[in-house]
Amino acid sequence: MSFLSAEHVEVPGLESLQVLASTTPSTAFVALNLREPPYDDVRVRRALRAGMDIIGLVEQFHPGARVARTLTPPELLAGSEMAPLPAPDVALAEQLLRDAGLRRLKLTLHHPVGRDTSTEDAVLFRPLMQAGLLQLEHVELAPEEYLTRLRDGKMSAFRTLWLADFPDPDTFLYFLLNSSAQTVYPVGYRNPELDRITSEARVSIDPELRQQLYVRAEHLFRDDCPLIPLYHERVHAAASAAVQGLRLHQTPPQVRFETLWVDPNTTE
């Protein structure tokens, strides 16, 4: 049994294997440190979001993933109104930057060794760079330094993927956004109304009320734009036909090896 990246699912030679795919309660996003200018200005954050080619990023580098319209994966907020697909709007981005007193934005993305996203980011930020609105740089850090700066809230901007350990909106909207819960990614975001409703939702036993509160939180999140959602990943795995009981679970570990067994009578 082996996990596959999305781009390898269609490669020749897998015909004799069983290949499975499953959604995961995950969201990849760009995070901005709201304690540092110019990211403390919501117009700058919205400008970045407006000018990014998220669809191009997903189509080229993450086939099978779902373009994110919300921070919470859509299956966890069933029936909620979805935001439109995020198409690049360079004119809007330019206007927002000008309103914030900027003609060009310098964005420095930090990443640990082995997690360089510069090739992807050349596509993601291409509309802004081609318009002369963005200067993009990448800084590689040793894993220990990266984690320390991340934990201490001393990273100006970075990309990451959040994989929830439990499929519930609380694991996204409370743990990533509530100002008292930002321990993994302390980006300095604080909205008293969002704090109130996410705190209320996580202790409510009324499913309809929880749904309403989390939908409201998503709207506040979209207005404030502390993070820029990119996509919801899918997980893929391949195994020989002899492996029985293979199932992909939404939350880690996606494969429960204790449930697998090998049928010696299966012909490869």
The 8 nearest C-alpha neighbors of each residue, nearest first, counted from 0:
[[1, 238, 237, 239, 236, 2, 242, 245],
 [0, 2, 237, 236, 238, 3, 235, 239],
 [1, 3, 236, 235, 237, 4, 0, 234],
 [4, 2, 235, 236, 7, 5, 1, 8],
 [3, 5, 7, 6, 235, 2, 8, 234],
 [4, 6, 7, 8, 62, 61, 3, 63],
 [5, 7, 4, 8, 62, 9, 61, 60],
 [8, 6, 10, 5, 9, 4, 3, 11],
 [7, 9, 5, 6, 10, 3, 4, 235],
 [8, 10, 7, 11, 6, 13, 5, 12],
 [9, 11, 7, 8, 12, 13, 6, 14],
 [12, 10, 13, 9, 14, 8, 7, 15],
 [11, 13, 14, 10, 15, 16, 9, 8],
 [12, 14, 16, 15, 11, 10, 9, 18],
 [13, 15, 16, 12, 11, 17, 18, 10],
 [16, 14, 13, 17, 267, 239, 240, 12],
 [17, 15, 239, 13, 14, 238, 240, 18],
 [16, 18, 238, 237, 240, 239, 19, 15],
 [19, 17, 237, 236, 16, 238, 20, 235],
 [20, 18, 236, 235, 237, 17, 21, 247],
 [21, 19, 235, 234, 236, 233, 18, 22],
 [22, 20, 234, 233, 247, 23, 235, 19],
 [21, 23, 233, 249, 234, 232, 24, 20],
 [22, 24, 249, 25, 233, 232, 21, 250],
 [25, 23, 163, 166, 162, 72, 249, 22],
 [26, 24, 162, 161, 231, 23, 163, 232],
 [25, 27, 231, 161, 160, 230, 28, 70],
 [28, 26, 160, 229, 230, 159, 228, 161],
 [29, 27, 228, 229, 227, 158, 159, 30],
 [28, 30, 158, 227, 226, 157, 228, 159],
 [31, 29, 226, 157, 156, 158, 28, 227],
 [32, 30, 156, 155, 33, 226, 225, 38],
 [33, 31, 186, 155, 34, 35, 156, 187],
 [32, 34, 39, 38, 187, 35, 186, 31],
 [35, 33, 32, 187, 39, 36, 186, 38],
 [36, 34, 33, 32, 38, 39, 37, 155],
 [37, 35, 38, 39, 34, 40, 33, 32],
 [36, 38, 39, 40, 35, 43, 33, 44],
 [39, 37, 36, 33, 40, 35, 44, 43],
 [38, 40, 33, 36, 37, 35, 34, 41],
 [41, 39, 38, 42, 43, 37, 44, 36],
 [40, 42, 44, 43, 45, 223, 39, 38],
 [43, 41, 45, 40, 95, 44, 46, 99],
 [44, 42, 46, 41, 45, 40, 96, 38],
 [45, 43, 41, 47, 46, 42, 38, 224],
 [44, 46, 48, 42, 47, 43, 49, 41],
 [47, 45, 92, 43, 49, 44, 48, 95],
 [48, 46, 44, 45, 50, 49, 51, 43],
 [47, 49, 45, 46, 50, 51, 227, 44],
 [48, 50, 46, 88, 92, 47, 87, 51],
 [51, 49, 87, 89, 88, 47, 92, 127],
 [50, 52, 124, 87, 123, 48, 53, 49],
 [53, 51, 123, 55, 87, 54, 124, 56],
 [52, 54, 56, 55, 51, 123, 229, 57],
 [53, 55, 57, 56, 52, 58, 66, 86],
 [56, 54, 58, 52, 53, 57, 59, 122],
 [57, 55, 53, 123, 54, 59, 58, 60],
 [58, 56, 61, 54, 60, 55, 59, 62],
 [57, 59, 55, 62, 56, 60, 61, 54],
 [58, 60, 56, 57, 55, 61, 62, 119],
 [59, 61, 57, 56, 58, 62, 119, 6],
 [60, 62, 57, 64, 58, 59, 5, 63],
 [63, 61, 58, 64, 5, 57, 60, 6],
 [62, 64, 61, 65, 233, 5, 232, 58],
 [65, 63, 232, 233, 62, 61, 231, 230],
 [66, 64, 231, 230, 67, 63, 232, 57],
 [65, 67, 230, 229, 54, 231, 68, 64],
 [68, 66, 230, 229, 69, 228, 231, 65],
 [67, 69, 82, 84, 81, 66, 83, 85],
 [70, 68, 71, 67, 228, 82, 72, 217],
 [69, 71, 228, 72, 26, 67, 171, 68],
 [70, 72, 69, 171, 168, 73, 75, 76],
 [73, 71, 74, 75, 24, 70, 231, 25],
 [74, 72, 76, 75, 71, 77, 69, 79],
 [73, 75, 77, 76, 72, 71, 24, 78],
 [76, 74, 73, 72, 77, 167, 168, 71],
 [77, 75, 73, 74, 79, 78, 210, 168],
 [78, 76, 74, 79, 75, 73, 210, 80],
 [77, 79, 76, 80, 73, 81, 74, 210],
 [78, 80, 77, 76, 81, 214, 73, 210],
 [81, 79, 78, 82, 214, 77, 76, 83],
 [82, 80, 79, 68, 83, 69, 73, 78],
 [81, 83, 68, 84, 80, 69, 85, 221],
 [84, 82, 85, 81, 68, 86, 80, 69],
 [83, 85, 86, 68, 82, 66, 67, 54],
 [84, 86, 83, 87, 53, 68, 54, 49],
 [85, 87, 84, 88, 52, 54, 53, 49],
 [88, 86, 50, 52, 51, 49, 89, 85],
 [89, 87, 50, 49, 91, 90, 92, 86],
 [88, 90, 92, 50, 91, 87, 93, 127],
 [91, 89, 93, 92, 88, 94, 50, 95],
 [90, 92, 94, 89, 93, 88, 95, 49],
 [91, 93, 46, 89, 95, 49, 90, 94],
 [94, 92, 90, 96, 91, 95, 89, 97],
 [93, 95, 97, 91, 96, 92, 98, 90],
 [96, 94, 98, 92, 42, 97, 46, 93],
 [95, 97, 99, 101, 93, 98, 94, 43],
 [98, 96, 100, 94, 101, 99, 95, 102],
 [97, 99, 95, 96, 100, 94, 42, 101],
 [98, 100, 96, 97, 101, 42, 95, 43],
 [101, 99, 97, 98, 96, 102, 95, 103],
 [102, 100, 96, 97, 103, 99, 104, 98],
 [101, 103, 97, 96, 132, 100, 104, 93],
 [104, 102, 132, 133, 101, 105, 131, 134],
 [105, 103, 133, 132, 134, 106, 101, 102],
 [104, 106, 134, 133, 135, 107, 103, 136],
 [105, 107, 135, 134, 136, 104, 108, 133],
 [108, 106, 136, 137, 135, 156, 109, 105],
 [109, 107, 157, 137, 156, 138, 136, 106],
 [110, 108, 138, 157, 137, 139, 156, 107],
 [109, 111, 139, 114, 140, 115, 138, 157],
 [112, 110, 140, 142, 139, 114, 141, 145],
 [111, 113, 114, 141, 139, 140, 142, 110],
 [112, 114, 115, 111, 110, 139, 116, 142],
 [115, 113, 111, 112, 110, 116, 139, 117],
 [114, 116, 117, 113, 110, 112, 111, 139],
 [117, 115, 119, 118, 120, 114, 110, 158],
 [116, 118, 120, 119, 115, 121, 137, 136],
 [119, 117, 121, 120, 116, 122, 115, 123],
 [120, 118, 116, 121, 117, 122, 123, 56],
 [119, 121, 123, 117, 122, 118, 124, 116],
 [120, 122, 118, 119, 125, 123, 124, 117],
 [123, 121, 125, 120, 119, 124, 56, 55],
 [122, 124, 120, 52, 56, 51, 121, 125],
 [125, 123, 51, 127, 122, 120, 126, 121],
 [124, 126, 122, 128, 127, 121, 123, 129],
 [127, 125, 129, 128, 124, 50, 130, 51],
 [128, 126, 130, 132, 125, 133, 50, 129],
 [129, 127, 133, 131, 125, 130, 126, 132],
 [130, 128, 126, 131, 127, 125, 132, 133],
 [131, 129, 127, 128, 132, 126, 89, 133],
 [132, 130, 128, 129, 133, 127, 103, 134],
 [131, 133, 103, 127, 130, 128, 104, 102],
 [134, 132, 104, 128, 103, 127, 131, 105],
 [133, 135, 105, 104, 106, 128, 136, 132],
 [136, 134, 106, 107, 105, 133, 137, 108],
 [135, 137, 107, 106, 108, 134, 138, 105],
 [138, 136, 108, 107, 109, 139, 117, 135],
 [137, 139, 109, 108, 110, 140, 136, 107],
 [140, 138, 110, 111, 109, 112, 137, 141],
 [141, 139, 111, 145, 112, 110, 144, 142],
 [140, 142, 144, 143, 111, 112, 145, 139],
 [143, 141, 145, 111, 144, 146, 140, 112],
 [144, 142, 146, 145, 141, 147, 140, 111],
 [145, 143, 147, 141, 146, 142, 148, 140],
 [144, 146, 142, 148, 143, 147, 140, 111],
 [147, 145, 149, 143, 144, 148, 150, 142],
 [146, 148, 144, 150, 149, 145, 151, 143],
 [147, 149, 153, 151, 145, 150, 146, 154],
 [150, 148, 146, 152, 147, 151, 154, 145],
 [149, 151, 147, 148, 152, 146, 183, 184],
 [150, 152, 148, 149, 153, 147, 185, 154],
 [153, 151, 185, 149, 150, 154, 186, 148],
 [154, 152, 148, 151, 149, 155, 150, 32],
 [155, 153, 156, 152, 149, 148, 32, 109],
 [154, 156, 32, 31, 153, 35, 157, 107],
 [157, 155, 31, 108, 30, 154, 32, 107],
 [156, 158, 108, 109, 30, 29, 110, 159],
 [159, 157, 29, 28, 30, 160, 156, 108],
 [158, 160, 27, 28, 161, 157, 29, 30],
 [161, 159, 27, 26, 28, 162, 25, 158],
 [160, 162, 26, 25, 27, 163, 159, 28],
 [163, 161, 25, 24, 160, 164, 26, 23],
 [164, 162, 165, 24, 25, 170, 161, 166],
 [163, 165, 250, 251, 162, 166, 170, 24],
 [164, 166, 163, 167, 250, 170, 24, 249],
 [167, 165, 24, 163, 164, 75, 168, 250],
 [166, 168, 169, 170, 165, 75, 171, 163],
 [169, 167, 171, 170, 172, 71, 75, 213],
 [170, 168, 173, 167, 172, 171, 201, 174],
 [171, 169, 168, 174, 167, 173, 163, 172],
 [172, 170, 169, 168, 175, 174, 173, 71],
 [171, 173, 169, 176, 175, 174, 168, 170],
 [174, 172, 177, 169, 176, 197, 175, 171],
 [173, 175, 180, 170, 171, 176, 172, 181],
 [174, 176, 171, 173, 181, 172, 177, 184],
 [177, 175, 173, 172, 174, 178, 181, 188],
 [178, 176, 173, 194, 180, 179, 174, 175],
 [177, 179, 189, 180, 181, 176, 188, 194],
 [180, 178, 177, 181, 194, 182, 174, 176],
 [179, 181, 174, 177, 178, 182, 173, 175],
 [182, 180, 185, 184, 175, 178, 183, 179],
 [181, 183, 185, 180, 184, 150, 174, 179],
 [184, 182, 181, 185, 150, 149, 175, 174],
 [183, 185, 181, 182, 186, 149, 150, 175],
 [186, 184, 181, 152, 182, 187, 183, 150],
 [187, 185, 32, 188, 184, 33, 152, 31],
 [186, 188, 33, 34, 185, 32, 189, 178],
 [189, 187, 186, 33, 178, 225, 176, 190],
 [190, 188, 178, 191, 187, 177, 194, 176],
 [189, 191, 193, 192, 194, 188, 178, 177],
 [192, 190, 194, 193, 195, 189, 178, 177],
 [193, 191, 195, 194, 190, 196, 219, 216],
 [192, 194, 190, 196, 195, 191, 216, 197],
 [195, 193, 191, 177, 192, 197, 196, 198],
 [196, 194, 192, 198, 193, 197, 191, 199],
 [195, 197, 199, 193, 198, 194, 212, 200],
 [198, 196, 200, 199, 194, 173, 195, 193],
 [199, 197, 195, 196, 200, 201, 194, 202],
 [200, 198, 196, 197, 201, 202, 195, 203],
 [201, 199, 209, 197, 203, 202, 198, 196],
 [200, 202, 198, 199, 203, 169, 197, 209],
 [203, 201, 200, 199, 204, 198, 209, 197],
 [202, 204, 200, 205, 201, 199, 209, 208],
 [203, 205, 206, 202, 209, 208, 200, 201],
 [204, 206, 208, 203, 207, 209, 210, 200],
 [207, 205, 209, 208, 210, 204, 203, 211],
 [208, 206, 210, 209, 205, 211, 212, 204],
 [207, 209, 211, 205, 210, 206, 212, 200],
 [208, 210, 200, 206, 212, 207, 211, 213],
 [209, 211, 207, 213, 208, 212, 214, 206],
 [212, 210, 208, 214, 209, 213, 215, 207],
 [213, 211, 215, 209, 214, 210, 196, 200],
 [212, 214, 216, 210, 215, 211, 209, 217],
 [213, 215, 217, 211, 216, 212, 210, 218],
 [216, 214, 212, 218, 213, 217, 211, 219],
 [215, 217, 213, 219, 214, 218, 193, 220],
 [218, 216, 220, 214, 215, 219, 221, 213],
 [219, 217, 221, 215, 220, 216, 222, 214],
 [220, 218, 216, 222, 221, 217, 223, 215],
 [221, 219, 217, 223, 218, 222, 224, 216],
 [220, 222, 218, 224, 219, 223, 217, 69],
 [221, 223, 219, 220, 224, 218, 41, 45],
 [222, 224, 220, 221, 225, 219, 41, 45],
 [223, 225, 221, 226, 222, 220, 44, 45],
 [226, 224, 223, 31, 188, 30, 227, 33],
 [227, 225, 30, 224, 29, 228, 31, 28],
 [226, 228, 29, 28, 48, 224, 229, 30],
 [229, 227, 28, 67, 70, 27, 230, 226],
 [228, 230, 28, 67, 27, 53, 66, 227],
 [231, 229, 67, 66, 27, 65, 26, 232],
 [230, 232, 26, 65, 25, 64, 67, 27],
 [233, 231, 64, 230, 25, 23, 65, 234],
 [234, 232, 22, 64, 21, 23, 63, 235],
 [233, 235, 21, 20, 22, 232, 23, 236],
 [236, 234, 20, 3, 19, 2, 233, 4],
 [235, 237, 2, 3, 19, 1, 18, 20],
 [238, 236, 18, 1, 17, 0, 16, 2],
 [239, 237, 0, 17, 16, 1, 242, 240],
 [238, 240, 16, 241, 242, 17, 0, 267],
 [239, 241, 242, 16, 17, 267, 238, 265],
 [240, 242, 262, 265, 261, 239, 243, 263],
 [243, 241, 261, 240, 239, 260, 238, 262],
 [242, 244, 260, 245, 259, 261, 241, 262],
 [243, 245, 259, 258, 246, 260, 242, 261],
 [246, 244, 243, 259, 242, 247, 254, 258],
 [245, 247, 244, 248, 254, 19, 255, 253],
 [246, 248, 253, 254, 21, 249, 245, 20],
 [249, 247, 253, 250, 246, 254, 251, 252],
 [248, 250, 23, 253, 22, 24, 247, 21],
 [249, 251, 164, 248, 253, 252, 165, 23],
 [252, 250, 253, 164, 249, 248, 254, 162],
 [251, 253, 254, 250, 255, 248, 249, 247],
 [252, 254, 248, 251, 247, 250, 249, 255],
 [255, 253, 252, 247, 256, 248, 246, 245],
 [256, 254, 257, 258, 252, 253, 259, 246],
 [257, 255, 258, 259, 254, 245, 260, 252],
 [256, 258, 255, 259, 260, 254, 244, 245],
 [257, 259, 256, 255, 244, 260, 245, 243],
 [260, 258, 244, 256, 257, 243, 245, 242],
 [259, 261, 243, 242, 262, 244, 258, 257],
 [262, 260, 242, 241, 243, 263, 259, 265],
 [261, 263, 241, 264, 265, 242, 260, 243],
 [264, 262, 265, 261, 241, 266, 242, 260],
 [265, 263, 262, 266, 241, 261, 267, 240],
 [266, 264, 241, 263, 262, 267, 240, 261],
 [267, 265, 264, 241, 240, 263, 262, 239],
 [266, 240, 265, 15, 241, 239, 16, 264]]
